[in-house]
Amino acid sequence: MNNEKLRNMYIKGFSISDIATTFGITRQTVYNKKADDLKNGIDWDALALNSSRNKASLSENEFILTLINSYELAFNKIKELSPKDQLEILKEYTNTYYKLKAPLKVDDKAKILESISKAIEIIADIAKKENNEVVMNFLASNADEILARTLKQ
């Protein structure tokens, strides 16, 4: 019996019973193979945990891509709104992204994103208070590029 096949099923999340049934062996045989591998420095449980962490990382990346796509769709729909309203929506998206992303990682990228989010928010507030149409139009027309460049870094 090839330990690698048993190990791969275990890493993928199959139960000991499922593995035993698949290969027509007893559960005890699977446990013995698992113990043999552990003696040789191959920890099935650690490998399974690492595999699940990688899946979590993939889920996070899928979430971020979904968020970006959602923003792009919404941005196309809000082009008919006034620059002031567009600016408000841009500010909300930036805030939402930061609030969702910040707790996941505290690293240089998150710090950069925080700084840029705060800068956009402050510029948006000042432009709104001063009724500065030029700045509001600029931010509204370049919002997708600002966020895209920010999120790529």
N, C-alpha and C positions, 0 to 999 in steps of 0.2 A: 504494500500500500504506500502510495506517494504522500509523504507528509505535506508537501507543498500544496497539493490540491485541497487537503483538509484545512490547512492553515488559511488559504485564500478564501475559502467559504466562511471560515470563522471571522476573518477580517472584514468580510462584506456584511457581516451581521447575522449570519445563519446560526441557529441554535445547535447545540451539541446533538440533540435528537434529530434535527433535520439533516445534519452532516452524516450521522450514522445511517439513517434511512437511505440517503442518496447513494452511499457507497456499499450498502448491504453489510454493515459491520455493527458491532455493539457500541453502545455509548461509552463503555469502559475502554474499548480500543481507542476511541477518539481521545478520551482523557489521557490514556497512556502515551499516545503520539504527542499530545500537547505537552505533557510532562517531559518526554524525551527531548523535544525541541527546547524547552526551558533549560534543561541541563546543558544544552549546547549553545545557550545564550540567545535563543530566539523566543521572545516573550509574546505569545499570541495576544494577550490582553493589551499590552502596550501598543502593539501594531494596530489592533482594532480601535483603540482610543485615538491614535494618531490619524487613522483613516477618517474617523468621525470628525476630528478637528478640521481636516482638509475639506470635508463636506461643508462644515460651518463656514469656512472661508469662502467657498464657492457660493454659498447662499448669500453671504454678505455682498459679494461682487454682483450677483444677480440682482439683489435689492437695489444697489446703487445704480446699476444700468436702467432698471425699471424706473427709478426716481428721475433720472436724467431724461429718459424718453417721455415720461409723464410731463416734465417741465416743458420739453420741446413742443409737445402737442398743445399744452395749455398756452404757451407763448404764441403759437400760430393763431389761436382762437382769440387772443386778447388784443390783436393788432388794431382792431376797430375802436378800442377804448381810448380814452384820453391819456396823454402821457402821464398825468398824475396818477391815474388808476393803474396804469401799466407799472409805474414805479412802485406803487404799493404792493402789487402782486409779486414783483421781483424781490422786494424786501422780504415778503413772507416766505417765498421759496428758499431764499438764502438762509433765513432764520431756521426754517424747518429742516433743511439739509444739515445745518450745523448741529442742531439739537439732536437729530437722529444719529449722526455720525460721530460726534464728539465723545460720547461715552464708550464707543467701541475701541477707540485707539487714542492713546495720548502719545503722539510722536510729532516729529517736525512737520509732517504733512498736515496733521490736525491743527497745529499751532498756526501754520500759514493760512489754512482755511478759516480759522477763527479770526485772524487779523483782517483778511480780505472781507469776510462777512461783516465785521464791525465797520470797516471802511465804507462798504456799499451802503450799509444802514445809515451811517452818519451823513454821507453825501446825499442820500435820498431824503433824509429828514431836513437837512439844510435847504436843499432845492425846493422842497415842498413848502417850507416856511417862508422862503423868500420869493415864492412863485416864479422860480427861474426856469422858464420854458426850455431854454437851450440845454441846460444840464438834464432836465427831465427827459427831453427828447433824445439826447445822447444816450442816457442810461437805458431808456426804453428800447431804442433801436439797436443797441449793442449788448443787451442783457444776455442773449444766448451766447455770444462770443465771450463775454466776461466770465460767465459760469463755466463754459466749456474749457477755457484756458485754465481756470482755477482748479477745476476737478481733474484735469489731466496731470497736474504737477504732483 
